[in-house]
Amino acid sequence: MSAILILFGSLGGIGLLLVILLLRRSSSRTGTVDGLRIEHEARRQAQIDRISYNARSVHNSMPTSSDSHQQRHRRG
């Protein structure tokens, strides 16, 4: 019984540390213009990906026929 309590206690402690670390990390904002542009581009690309790769579009078309898939390979 004590082994189970130790296991759950250690897992809870690790989980708490991860939550604190992630919340602390995400609270910092980018201050430079380049960083803001990178964040804006990543946010825009994530929105395009959510639209292009949702369940309806993925199951009703070929994955390589979407515009965003072709654009991503041309850019990189």
MDTraj code that builds the backbone (N, CA, C; nanometers):
import mdtraj as md
import numpy as np

residues = "MET SER ALA ILE LEU ILE LEU PHE GLY SER LEU GLY GLY ILE GLY LEU LEU LEU VAL ILE LEU LEU LEU ARG ARG SER SER SER ARG THR GLY THR VAL ASP GLY LEU ARG ILE GLU HIS GLU ALA ARG ARG GLN ALA GLN ILE ASP ARG ILE SER TYR ASN ALA ARG SER VAL HIS ASN SER MET PRO THR SER SER ASP SER HIS GLN GLN ARG HIS ARG ARG GLY".split()
xyz = np.array([
    [0.0814, -0.1191, 0.0000],
    [0.0000, 0.0000, 0.0000],
    [0.0861, 0.1260, 0.0000],
    [0.1936, 0.1220, 0.0771],
    [0.2809, 0.2397, 0.0814],
    [0.3529, 0.2599, -0.0514],
    [0.3805, 0.1492, -0.1235],
    [0.4458, 0.1618, -0.2543],
    [0.3539, 0.2339, -0.3528],
    [0.2252, 0.2051, -0.3469],
    [0.1295, 0.2716, -0.4357],
    [0.1200, 0.4204, -0.4018],
    [0.1183, 0.4519, -0.2734],
    [0.1134, 0.5924, -0.2332],
    [0.2387, 0.6674, -0.2767],
    [0.3535, 0.6025, -0.2645],
    [0.4791, 0.6646, -0.3089],
    [0.4771, 0.6855, -0.4602],
    [0.4278, 0.5868, -0.5339],
    [0.4198, 0.5965, -0.6797],
    [0.3299, 0.7129, -0.7205],
    [0.2078, 0.7183, -0.6662],
    [0.1163, 0.8252, -0.7020],
    [0.1667, 0.9615, -0.6546],
    [0.2313, 0.9651, -0.5398],
    [0.2877, 1.0906, -0.4907],
    [0.3977, 1.1428, -0.5809],
    [0.4856, 1.0533, -0.6259],
    [0.5937, 1.0969, -0.7151],
    [0.5393, 1.1384, -0.8514],
    [0.4397, 1.0648, -0.9034],
    [0.3797, 1.1041, -1.0313],
    [0.3078, 1.2385, -1.0192],
    [0.2401, 1.2605, -0.9088],
    [0.1738, 1.3888, -0.8859],
    [0.2729, 1.5023, -0.8750],
    [0.3846, 1.4766, -0.8068],
    [0.4889, 1.5796, -0.7943],
    [0.5509, 1.6142, -0.9276],
    [0.5778, 1.5131, -1.0092],
    [0.6338, 1.5366, -1.1424],
    [0.5335, 1.6132, -1.2285],
    [0.4065, 1.5752, -1.2198],
    [0.3030, 1.6449, -1.2958],
    [0.2913, 1.7906, -1.2547],
    [0.2972, 1.8160, -1.1252],
    [0.2903, 1.9531, -1.0751],
    [0.4083, 2.0354, -1.1237],
    [0.5278, 1.9774, -1.1225],
    [0.6458, 2.0484, -1.1716],
    [0.6337, 2.0803, -1.3207],
    [0.5795, 1.9863, -1.3986],
    [0.5613, 2.0107, -1.5413],
    [0.4603, 2.1216, -1.5665],
    [0.3528, 2.1223, -1.4914],
    [0.2522, 2.2275, -1.5077],
    [0.3116, 2.3634, -1.4746],
    [0.3849, 2.3718, -1.3661],
    [0.4475, 2.4982, -1.3271],
    [0.5474, 2.5425, -1.4330],
    [0.6271, 2.4497, -1.4836],
    [0.7266, 2.4825, -1.5851],
    [0.6601, 2.5323, -1.7126],
    [0.5547, 2.4648, -1.7579],
    [0.4876, 2.5051, -1.8817],
    [0.4149, 2.6379, -1.8664],
    [0.3518, 2.6612, -1.7534],
    [0.2842, 2.7885, -1.7332],
    [0.3838, 2.9037, -1.7240],
    [0.4936, 2.8792, -1.6608],
    [0.5956, 2.9825, -1.6478],
    [0.6587, 3.0146, -1.7818],
    [0.6785, 2.9122, -1.8636],
    [0.7405, 2.9300, -1.9943],
    [0.6489, 3.0044, -2.0901],
    [0.5181, 2.9749, -2.0864],
    [0.4267, 3.0369, -2.1811],
    [0.3908, 3.1794, -2.1440],
    [0.4215, 3.2230, -2.0234],
    [0.3851, 3.3587, -1.9835],
    [0.4800, 3.4631, -2.0408],
    [0.5976, 3.4221, -2.0851],
    [0.6909, 3.5187, -2.1408],
    [0.6500, 3.5525, -2.2840],
    [0.6554, 3.6784, -2.3171],
    [0.6186, 3.7251, -2.4493],
    [0.7435, 3.7611, -2.5281],
    [0.7330, 3.7515, -2.6576],
    [0.8426, 3.7904, -2.7434],
    [0.8438, 3.9416, -2.7549],
    [0.9590, 4.0009, -2.7356],
    [0.9677, 4.1452, -2.7364],
    [1.0186, 4.2045, -2.8663],
    [1.0888, 4.1266, -2.9470],
    [1.1457, 4.1808, -3.0693],
    [1.0467, 4.1703, -3.1840],
    [1.0671, 4.2522, -3.2836],
    [0.9791, 4.2532, -3.4010],
    [0.9930, 4.1216, -3.4774],
    [1.1153, 4.0712, -3.4889],
    [1.1350, 3.9448, -3.5609],
    [1.0629, 3.8307, -3.4910],
    [1.0706, 3.8278, -3.3587],
    [1.0014, 3.7236, -3.2845],
    [0.8513, 3.7330, -3.2998],
    [0.7989, 3.8557, -3.3001],
    [0.6549, 3.8743, -3.3196],
    [0.6116, 3.8303, -3.4588],
    [0.6943, 3.8579, -3.5582],
    [0.6619, 3.8131, -3.6947],
    [0.6635, 3.6611, -3.7053],
    [0.7597, 3.5982, -3.6406],
    [0.7677, 3.4521, -3.6425],
    [0.6461, 3.3922, -3.5735],
    [0.6074, 3.4486, -3.4582],
    [0.4893, 3.3989, -3.3874],
    [0.3627, 3.4184, -3.4705],
    [0.3514, 3.5333, -3.5371],
    [0.2343, 3.5600, -3.6198],
    [0.2267, 3.4620, -3.7365],
    [0.3389, 3.4361, -3.8009],
    [0.3422, 3.3416, -3.9130],
    [0.3082, 3.2001, -3.8661],
    [0.3605, 3.1604, -3.7509],
    [0.3302, 3.0270, -3.6988],
    [0.1830, 3.0144, -3.6624],
    [0.1261, 3.1188, -3.6045],
    [-0.0166, 3.1186, -3.5695],
    [-0.1032, 3.1116, -3.6958],
    [-0.0646, 3.1858, -3.8000],
    [-0.1386, 3.1845, -3.9265],
    [-0.1291, 3.0470, -3.9927],
    [-0.0100, 2.9869, -3.9907],
    [0.0072, 2.8545, -4.0501],
    [-0.0707, 2.7490, -3.9729],
    [-0.0766, 2.7608, -3.8412],
    [-0.1545, 2.6661, -3.7617],
    [-0.3030, 2.6773, -3.7939],
    [-0.3513, 2.7991, -3.8166],
    [-0.4920, 2.8172, -3.8524],
    [-0.5201, 2.7563, -3.9897],
    [-0.4311, 2.7754, -4.0844],
    [-0.4484, 2.7162, -4.2176],
    [-0.4469, 2.5639, -4.2076],
    [-0.3563, 2.5092, -4.1258],
    [-0.3489, 2.3642, -4.1105],
    [-0.4741, 2.3075, -4.0458],
    [-0.5306, 2.3789, -3.9466],
    [-0.6535, 2.3314, -3.8836],
    [-0.7677, 2.3253, -3.9834],
    [-0.7724, 2.4205, -4.0764],
    [-0.8773, 2.4210, -4.1779],
    [-0.8496, 2.3144, -4.2836],
    [-0.7258, 2.3031, -4.3282],
    [-0.6914, 2.2126, -4.4380],
    [-0.6922, 2.0663, -4.3978],
    [-0.6589, 2.0373, -4.2730],
    [-0.6438, 1.8988, -4.2314],
    [-0.7504, 1.8568, -4.1314],
    [-0.8701, 1.9164, -4.1379],
    [-0.9765, 1.8697, -4.0497],
    [-1.0315, 1.7379, -4.1028],
    [-1.1169, 1.6721, -4.0274],
    [-1.1625, 1.5374, -4.0619],
    [-1.2353, 1.5343, -4.1963],
    [-1.3165, 1.6353, -4.2230],
    [-1.3919, 1.6342, -4.3478],
    [-1.3003, 1.6461, -4.4694],
    [-1.2050, 1.7370, -4.4663],
    [-1.1186, 1.7553, -4.5826],
    [-1.0194, 1.6408, -4.5986],
    [-0.9755, 1.5805, -4.4892],
    [-0.8793, 1.4710, -4.4980],
    [-0.9447, 1.3458, -4.5554],
    [-1.0675, 1.3180, -4.5148],
    [-1.1312, 1.1950, -4.5590],
    [-1.1999, 1.2072, -4.6936],
    [-1.2149, 1.3278, -4.7472],
    [-1.2818, 1.3448, -4.8749],
    [-1.1882, 1.3803, -4.9886],
    [-1.0586, 1.3886, -4.9656],
    [-0.9662, 1.4233, -5.0730],
    [-0.8318, 1.3558, -5.0478],
    [-0.7502, 1.3560, -5.1512],
    [-0.6150, 1.3038, -5.1374],
    [-0.5323, 1.4008, -5.0532],
    [-0.4463, 1.3548, -4.9651],
    [-0.3715, 1.4459, -4.8785],
    [-0.2757, 1.5362, -4.9546],
    [-0.2266, 1.4922, -5.0708],
    [-0.1313, 1.5745, -5.1450],
    [-0.1998, 1.6727, -5.2380],
    [-0.3324, 1.6684, -5.2479],
    [-0.4005, 1.7593, -5.3394],
    [-0.4353, 1.8922, -5.2750],
    [-0.4127, 1.9073, -5.1449],
    [-0.4456, 2.0344, -5.0800],
    [-0.3392, 2.1378, -5.1126],
    [-0.3788, 2.2619, -5.1169],
    [-0.2863, 2.3693, -5.1507],
    [-0.1790, 2.3879, -5.0444],
    [-0.2162, 2.3758, -4.9187],
    [-0.1184, 2.4020, -4.8131],
    [-0.0067, 2.2980, -4.8126],
    [-0.0381, 2.1743, -4.8506],
    [0.0663, 2.0722, -4.8575],
    [0.1673, 2.1080, -4.9660],
    [0.1189, 2.1527, -5.0808],
    [0.2090, 2.1889, -5.1894],
    [0.2861, 2.3154, -5.1564],
    [0.2225, 2.4127, -5.0932],
    [0.2909, 2.5363, -5.0565],
    [0.4003, 2.5110, -4.9543],
    [0.3762, 2.4235, -4.8604],
    [0.4740, 2.3956, -4.7557],
    [0.6007, 2.3357, -4.8140],
    [0.5855, 2.2491, -4.9138],
    [0.7052, 2.1880, -4.9733],
    [0.7783, 2.2839, -5.0677],
    [0.7087, 2.3779, -5.1262],
    [0.7751, 2.4760, -5.2122],
    [0.8540, 2.5765, -5.1303],
    [0.8024, 2.6127, -5.0111],
    [0.8680, 2.7142, -4.9278],
    [0.9991, 2.6640, -4.8713],
    [0.9969, 2.5423, -4.8179],
    [1.1042, 2.4916, -4.7368],
    [1.2273, 2.4559, -4.8061],
])
top = md.Topology()
chain = top.add_chain()
for i, resn in enumerate(residues, 1):
    res = top.add_residue(resn, chain, resSeq=i)
    for name in ("N", "CA", "C"):
        top.add_atom(name, md.element.get_by_symbol(name[0]), res)
traj = md.Trajectory(xyz[None], top)
